[in-house]
């Protein structure tokens, strides 16, 4: 027996109406999203698909014949690629923790209004807004054999520490890492500081009354409160270390000496424009895209879980 | 009235036909006017090159064929190959296009992107190209590349620095031991014996090239090792690593050799406290001579104790051009090259922009400076081979990375030679088709190389 409600309509009718309204709303949403989706497909998906297509071909030959997975095999058996990807991971596993810790500590310190906090807050973002090329050029001159650092070391009679920083296979990568940290930490600091200002002050006041020290407040209030922002920042920095460090390397060392500072982006550039192996370059960019996509997906899942926990 | 209408109609028809015929004639005229294109790179090495080639294009239109108008486009260095392949893919390549010499220039030919140049340019014209330069554009019985201009690569010395070290710049060392003792003497004064910068990779192969090329009787000697008929880690092919290691151990190079680019390394010479520079190109050498005083600089080929045919010769590289496979007016490209290689134009190029051509018809009496006369004599009488053109890009890349390791002191000469052979083995294994083509080049007889 179909239940009859006072309005005279059946439950089935209502469900159908709700379904219809939902369908209409979805259609409306699609109408709004549609143009943007189309742009994304044209400017993003199309080149991506084309790149994937190129990665399976020999682009230097007439007719661009299909070569299967040859470009991927060449990539994976090339020690230069392996050095490049290893260097990217070195950057991820060393720089990202340093950046997170440094940014958190500085954001915490600025939030607590240490002496001169206004000055620090004003200047901390300066390296980040300076062009990477300018920063790279400055530090090239700074770290060069006859650069400012060595001149200073000689001046204070520490000649024993004088090294051709960018010309040494041992020191070139750490020198670049120093520059990346110097430029990037300001952004994290400001990001964390912005989130901290929305945390209720009572939490900090109560903790202070309880006699906590700065580190305790950092680990028990700041970090848990900032979890979602930290996760976002970590994801952003991982992607940066994976696919946004070309400029530093290109300006400072060009991947040398002896390829000790090669990163995957530079590898793509050299393969494409110096070695004329566009297919291999396309294969590497597909691999980098895949890694980034996996990371983005994991980050999204993690963030969703965090939000659910909060709810 | 009908008659008038009929007359108007006839007039209208006649006028239409006349207009159409005229239009056809005009479009036929348009069809005849060709615009041929030349895409070149070289302005950095030979300032004024662009304008000069355009001038030759205009002269061609005046003197040879008024029906062809030449348009010259200056390429960026990174566009040389990407621009070429893009144009070929679009089947819209220019009539003449700059490429690198040797294997890097043949690669597009092997992929079917070049037309054999010798199908369009006469043997008479081609026979005027200096033999080592012609070698770098000749493969499988045909010429594929022809030099647009030439870069000499000798050493330059600063006589004052040599004198300060108690050395006589008029009597430069004639053997390797003498060379090494001169390096030590300069080093002892606190000056830098030899300034080099290899950060950007250009010099990884180029600067040892002036030592190694002297050990060969012909480019094929080295090519045989590149393709695996001989080994790169065995004598004489491994000698370059030992020579560079010995130079390093004697303190020949500036300590920041690995962190300076080619230009930064060369510019150290201008500070006046460096004994030796591996120079490149007439324009750069003229600038150096002007800054340090023409009487104070001297051209030198370092001694390497070799009795081979190329001992004492000066390496020459060229910036060649080729005729792309999809070029529309290949015959015109050939005619242009015939015109460009006339004695008159070749000498005019030196007069206008002070660079040498690859022709043996260059006139010594037209040389403007003593420096150019010295370069001319070496280029014409002792033209050396261009060692870095004789291996593929992968080996070149490996070469400079290994050189950086060697100069950083991370490895010794034997290890460097071994790594170089490994790089070549990898290239051979991964590129069987290219290897086959390079083997043809390594073993073919070239009549002009006698």
Interface residues (C-beta under 8 A of the other chain):
Chain A: X59 X60 X61 X62 X64 X74 X77 X80 X140 X143 X144 X145 X146 X164 X165 X166 X167 X168 X169 X253 X254 X256 X257 X258 X259 X270 X272 X273 X274 X275 X276 X278
Chain B: X78 X81 X82 X85 X88 X89 X107 X108 X111 X112 X113 X198 X199 X200 X201 X254 X255 X256 X257 X258 X259 X260 X325 X393 X394 X397 X400 X401 X402 X404 X405 X407 X408 X410 X430
